[in-house]
């Protein structure tokens, strides 16, 4: 472990020991809770689409806002299905996960495998497949300009690249997962979802598809980019530098993770996806029950405070450096 990670770990030890995983075993999934969340997302998806089909531009704009919020909720549902924690009945996660992946623009099986590896290797930036792209390296002028402009003006470039690089990049996925069965399922997952999008585009037409999902997708990407980047970016991480390293146990991953504090209603709507430290420490606990864990995590910060501080940094500094190097208290 590098010196930065050791300093953060020592700080974490001062905040008191978290409860054991065994003590949280009673926080189990519920078919009823999962069904309510699924039904709510489906209902508001229909409402958002119907409003987006109206001719009055204010009604259309409201529909896009509703549909965008629902897309973010589908992303939270995808996350739960990938962990198998949305329902008590495990067989429900694959079909619901596929639907959630459709609205999140992420193939479900690819999400499940990559996100599982992310949890295994959190803390090792160059081994975790979702953080490896942000390992410090020399940046070209064009990269710096693009990154800084997009970050400054809220253009969700990272949300798009996050999807393409981690869940649609078949050559990269084949290099990460060498098992023949995995490779086949990954290819089927990507091909099936792509075919579904093509079919929808042919049936409704590109113009109608853009009207219903264009602005909504951009707005959802803006929100999801903030959520995704808040979770591990600008936090000191370890580098394996190609050596064989052991994964950090779940209860030790708190120091490499950040939690935002959303308004309670928004946090509940998104299955407490903002409580990311607790999620990494207890990944078997359903998101909608995370706030039942009595433990104050050390990297929790108000969402707007984090947004203001993070956006004050140039994109290249925020993405490729950490708070010990910059002194930014985020």
C-alpha positions as CSV (number, residue, x, y, z in Angstrom):
1,X,0.0,0.0,0.0
2,X,1.4,3.4,-0.9
3,X,1.9,6.2,1.7
4,X,-1.2,8.2,0.7
5,X,-3.4,5.2,1.2
6,X,-1.8,4.4,4.5
7,X,-2.5,8.0,5.7
8,X,-6.1,7.7,4.7
9,X,-6.5,4.3,6.3
10,X,-5.1,5.6,9.6
11,X,-7.6,8.5,9.5
12,X,-10.4,6.0,8.9
13,X,-9.3,4.0,12.0
14,X,-9.9,7.1,14.2
15,X,-13.6,7.3,13.3
16,X,-14.5,4.1,15.0
17,X,-14.9,0.5,13.8
18,X,-17.8,-0.2,11.5
19,X,-20.2,-2.9,12.3
20,X,-19.3,-6.4,11.1
21,X,-20.9,-7.8,7.9
22,X,-22.5,-10.5,10.0
23,X,-24.3,-7.9,12.0
24,X,-25.9,-6.6,8.8
25,X,-27.1,-10.0,7.6
26,X,-30.7,-9.1,8.6
27,X,-30.9,-6.3,6.0
28,X,-32.2,-8.5,3.2
29,X,-33.9,-7.9,-0.1
30,X,-37.7,-7.8,-0.4
31,X,-39.8,-8.7,-3.5
32,X,-42.3,-6.2,-2.3
33,X,-39.8,-3.3,-2.1
34,X,-38.2,-4.3,-5.4
35,X,-41.6,-4.5,-7.0
36,X,-42.7,-1.1,-5.8
37,X,-39.4,0.5,-7.1
38,X,-39.8,-1.3,-10.5
39,X,-43.4,-0.3,-10.8
40,X,-42.6,3.3,-10.0
41,X,-39.9,3.5,-12.6
42,X,-42.2,1.9,-15.2
43,X,-45.0,4.3,-14.4
44,X,-42.9,7.4,-14.6
45,X,-41.3,6.1,-17.8
46,X,-44.7,5.9,-19.4
47,X,-45.6,9.4,-18.1
48,X,-42.4,10.9,-19.4
49,X,-42.8,9.4,-22.8
50,X,-46.5,10.5,-23.1
51,X,-45.7,14.0,-22.1
52,X,-42.8,14.1,-24.5
53,X,-45.1,13.2,-27.4
54,X,-47.2,16.4,-26.8
55,X,-47.0,19.4,-29.1
56,X,-46.9,22.1,-26.5
57,X,-43.2,22.7,-25.9
58,X,-43.5,23.3,-22.1
59,X,-45.3,20.0,-21.8
60,X,-42.6,18.4,-23.9
61,X,-39.9,19.9,-21.7
62,X,-41.7,18.6,-18.6
63,X,-41.8,15.1,-20.2
64,X,-38.1,15.2,-21.0
65,X,-37.3,16.2,-17.3
66,X,-39.5,13.3,-16.1
67,X,-38.0,10.8,-18.5
68,X,-34.5,11.9,-17.6
69,X,-35.2,11.5,-13.9
70,X,-36.6,8.0,-14.6
71,X,-33.5,7.1,-16.7
72,X,-31.4,7.9,-13.6
73,X,-33.7,5.7,-11.6
74,X,-33.3,2.9,-14.1
75,X,-29.5,3.2,-13.7
76,X,-29.9,2.7,-9.9
77,X,-32.1,-0.3,-10.6
78,X,-29.5,-1.7,-13.0
79,X,-26.9,-1.3,-10.2
80,X,-29.1,-3.3,-7.8
81,X,-29.9,-6.0,-10.3
82,X,-26.2,-6.4,-11.0
83,X,-25.6,-7.1,-7.3
84,X,-28.7,-9.4,-7.1
85,X,-30.1,-7.2,-4.3
86,X,-33.3,-5.7,-5.8
87,X,-35.5,-8.7,-5.1
88,X,-35.5,-11.7,-2.8
89,X,-36.2,-13.9,-5.8
90,X,-32.8,-14.1,-7.6
91,X,-34.4,-15.2,-10.9
92,X,-36.0,-11.8,-11.3
93,X,-32.7,-9.9,-11.6
94,X,-31.7,-10.9,-15.1
95,X,-34.9,-9.8,-16.9
96,X,-35.4,-6.6,-14.9
97,X,-31.7,-5.9,-15.3
98,X,-32.0,-6.2,-19.1
99,X,-34.8,-3.7,-19.1
100,X,-32.9,-1.4,-16.8
101,X,-29.9,-1.7,-19.0
102,X,-32.0,-0.8,-22.0
103,X,-32.9,2.6,-20.4
104,X,-29.4,3.1,-19.1
105,X,-27.7,2.3,-22.4
106,X,-25.6,-0.4,-20.7
107,X,-25.8,-4.1,-21.6
108,X,-26.8,-5.9,-18.4
109,X,-24.3,-8.8,-18.4
110,X,-21.4,-6.5,-19.2
111,X,-22.5,-4.3,-16.3
112,X,-22.7,-7.3,-14.0
113,X,-19.3,-8.6,-14.7
114,X,-17.4,-5.3,-14.9
115,X,-19.1,-3.9,-11.8
116,X,-18.3,-7.1,-9.9
117,X,-14.7,-6.7,-10.8
118,X,-14.8,-3.0,-9.8
119,X,-15.9,-4.1,-6.3
120,X,-13.2,-6.7,-6.1
121,X,-10.4,-4.3,-7.0
122,X,-11.5,-1.0,-5.5
123,X,-8.4,0.8,-4.1
124,X,-6.1,-0.4,-6.9
125,X,-6.7,2.2,-9.5
126,X,-4.8,0.5,-12.3
127,X,-6.5,-2.9,-11.7
128,X,-10.1,-1.7,-11.2
129,X,-11.4,-1.7,-14.8
130,X,-13.6,1.4,-14.2
131,X,-10.8,3.6,-12.8
132,X,-7.9,2.4,-14.9
133,X,-8.5,5.1,-17.6
134,X,-7.8,7.8,-14.9
135,X,-4.4,6.5,-13.8
136,X,-2.1,9.6,-13.9
137,X,-0.3,9.9,-17.3
138,X,0.9,12.7,-19.6
139,X,-2.0,14.3,-21.4
140,X,-1.9,15.7,-24.9
141,X,-3.0,19.3,-25.5
142,X,-6.1,18.2,-27.3
143,X,-7.1,15.8,-24.5
144,X,-6.6,18.6,-21.9
145,X,-8.6,21.1,-23.8
146,X,-11.5,18.7,-24.5
147,X,-11.6,17.5,-20.9
148,X,-11.4,21.0,-19.4
149,X,-14.1,22.4,-21.7
150,X,-16.5,19.5,-21.2
151,X,-16.1,19.6,-17.4
152,X,-16.4,23.4,-17.2
153,X,-19.6,23.5,-19.3
154,X,-21.3,20.4,-18.0
155,X,-21.0,18.4,-21.2
156,X,-21.3,14.8,-20.0
157,X,-18.4,13.4,-22.0
158,X,-17.2,11.1,-19.2
159,X,-20.7,9.5,-18.9
160,X,-20.5,8.6,-22.5
161,X,-16.9,7.4,-22.4
162,X,-17.7,5.4,-19.2
163,X,-20.3,3.4,-21.1
164,X,-18.4,2.9,-24.3
165,X,-15.1,2.0,-22.7
166,X,-16.4,-0.2,-19.9
167,X,-19.5,-1.9,-21.3
168,X,-19.5,-1.7,-25.1
169,X,-15.8,-2.1,-25.9
170,X,-15.9,-5.8,-26.9
171,X,-12.1,-6.1,-27.5
172,X,-11.4,-4.7,-24.1
173,X,-14.0,-6.9,-22.4
174,X,-12.5,-10.0,-24.1
175,X,-9.1,-9.1,-22.7
176,X,-10.6,-8.6,-19.2
177,X,-12.7,-11.8,-19.2
178,X,-11.0,-14.7,-20.9
179,X,-13.5,-17.4,-19.9
180,X,-15.3,-18.7,-23.1
181,X,-18.7,-18.6,-21.4
182,X,-18.2,-15.1,-20.2
183,X,-17.1,-13.9,-23.6
184,X,-20.1,-15.5,-25.3
185,X,-22.5,-13.9,-22.8
186,X,-20.8,-10.5,-23.2
187,X,-21.1,-10.7,-27.0
188,X,-24.8,-11.7,-26.8
189,X,-25.5,-9.0,-24.3
190,X,-24.0,-6.3,-26.5
191,X,-25.5,-7.6,-29.7
192,X,-29.0,-8.0,-28.3
193,X,-29.1,-4.6,-26.8
194,X,-27.8,-3.0,-30.0
195,X,-30.4,-4.9,-32.0
196,X,-33.1,-3.6,-29.7
197,X,-32.1,0.0,-30.3
198,X,-32.0,-0.5,-34.0
199,X,-35.4,-2.1,-33.9
200,X,-36.9,0.8,-31.9
201,X,-35.2,3.3,-34.3
202,X,-36.7,1.5,-37.3
203,X,-40.2,1.2,-35.8
204,X,-40.6,4.8,-34.4
205,X,-38.2,6.6,-36.7
206,X,-35.1,8.5,-35.8
207,X,-36.9,11.9,-35.6
208,X,-39.5,10.5,-33.1
209,X,-36.8,8.7,-31.1
210,X,-34.8,12.0,-30.8
211,X,-37.9,13.9,-29.7
212,X,-38.7,11.4,-27.0
213,X,-35.3,10.5,-25.7
214,X,-32.8,13.0,-27.0
215,X,-32.7,15.8,-24.4
216,X,-33.8,13.3,-21.7
217,X,-30.7,11.2,-22.3
218,X,-28.4,14.2,-22.2
219,X,-29.9,15.4,-18.9
220,X,-29.7,11.9,-17.4
221,X,-26.0,11.6,-18.5
222,X,-25.3,15.0,-16.8
223,X,-26.7,13.7,-13.5
224,X,-25.2,10.2,-13.8
225,X,-21.8,11.7,-14.6
226,X,-21.8,13.6,-11.3
227,X,-22.9,10.5,-9.4
228,X,-20.3,8.2,-11.0
229,X,-17.4,10.7,-10.7
230,X,-18.2,11.5,-7.1
231,X,-17.7,8.0,-6.0
232,X,-14.0,7.4,-6.4
233,X,-12.4,10.3,-8.4
234,X,-9.9,12.7,-6.7
235,X,-9.5,10.2,-3.8
236,X,-6.0,8.7,-3.2
237,X,-5.7,5.2,-4.7
238,X,-3.0,2.6,-4.9
239,X,-1.2,1.6,-8.0
240,X,-0.1,-2.0,-8.5
241,X,2.3,-1.1,-11.3
242,X,1.8,-4.5,-12.8
243,X,2.6,-6.5,-9.6
244,X,0.3,-9.1,-8.1
245,X,-1.6,-7.5,-5.3
246,X,-4.4,-8.7,-3.0
247,X,-7.8,-7.1,-3.2
248,X,-9.0,-5.0,-0.3
249,X,-11.8,-6.6,1.8
250,X,-15.1,-4.8,1.5
251,X,-14.9,-3.2,5.0
252,X,-11.6,-1.7,4.1
253,X,-12.8,0.0,1.0
254,X,-14.4,3.0,2.7
255,X,-11.2,5.1,2.4
256,X,-11.2,4.8,-1.4
257,X,-14.8,5.8,-1.7
258,X,-16.9,9.0,-1.4
259,X,-20.6,9.4,-0.5
260,X,-22.8,12.3,-1.4
261,X,-25.7,13.5,0.7
262,X,-28.8,13.9,-1.4
263,X,-32.1,15.2,-0.1
264,X,-33.8,12.2,1.6
265,X,-36.6,11.9,-1.0
266,X,-34.1,11.9,-3.9
267,X,-31.8,9.4,-2.1
268,X,-34.8,7.1,-1.6
269,X,-35.9,7.4,-5.2
270,X,-32.4,6.4,-6.3
271,X,-32.1,3.5,-3.8
272,X,-29.5,5.5,-1.8
273,X,-27.0,5.3,-4.5
274,X,-25.4,8.3,-2.8
275,X,-24.4,6.2,0.2
276,X,-21.6,4.8,-1.7
277,X,-19.2,4.1,1.1
278,X,-21.8,1.9,2.9
279,X,-22.5,0.2,-0.3
280,X,-18.9,-0.8,-0.8
281,X,-18.6,-1.9,2.8
282,X,-21.8,-4.0,2.7
283,X,-22.4,-4.8,-1.0
284,X,-24.9,-7.5,-0.1
285,X,-27.3,-5.0,1.5
286,X,-30.0,-3.7,-0.8
287,X,-29.5,-0.1,-1.7
288,X,-33.0,0.8,-0.3
289,X,-31.9,-0.5,3.1
290,X,-28.4,1.1,3.3
291,X,-29.5,4.0,5.5
292,X,-30.5,1.5,8.2
293,X,-26.8,0.9,8.9
294,X,-25.8,2.9,11.9
295,X,-22.3,4.0,10.9
296,X,-21.0,7.5,10.0
297,X,-18.7,7.2,7.0
298,X,-15.6,9.4,6.8
299,X,-15.9,10.6,3.2
300,X,-19.5,11.9,3.2
301,X,-20.1,15.3,1.7
302,X,-23.1,17.4,0.8
303,X,-23.9,17.0,-2.9
304,X,-23.9,20.7,-3.8
305,X,-20.8,21.4,-1.8
306,X,-19.0,18.6,-3.7
307,X,-20.4,19.9,-7.1
308,X,-19.1,23.4,-6.4
309,X,-15.7,22.3,-5.2
310,X,-15.2,19.7,-8.0
311,X,-16.4,22.1,-10.7
312,X,-14.0,24.7,-9.5
313,X,-11.1,22.5,-10.5
314,X,-10.0,22.1,-14.2
315,X,-11.2,18.7,-15.5
316,X,-7.7,17.4,-16.0
317,X,-6.8,18.2,-12.4
318,X,-10.0,16.7,-11.0
319,X,-9.8,13.5,-13.0
320,X,-6.1,12.7,-12.9
321,X,-4.9,14.0,-9.5
322,X,-6.1,13.4,-5.9
323,X,-7.0,15.6,-2.9
324,X,-3.6,15.1,-1.2
325,X,-1.8,16.5,-4.3
326,X,-4.2,19.4,-4.8
327,X,-5.3,20.2,-1.3
328,X,-9.0,20.4,-2.5
329,X,-11.1,19.1,0.4
330,X,-13.4,16.9,-1.6
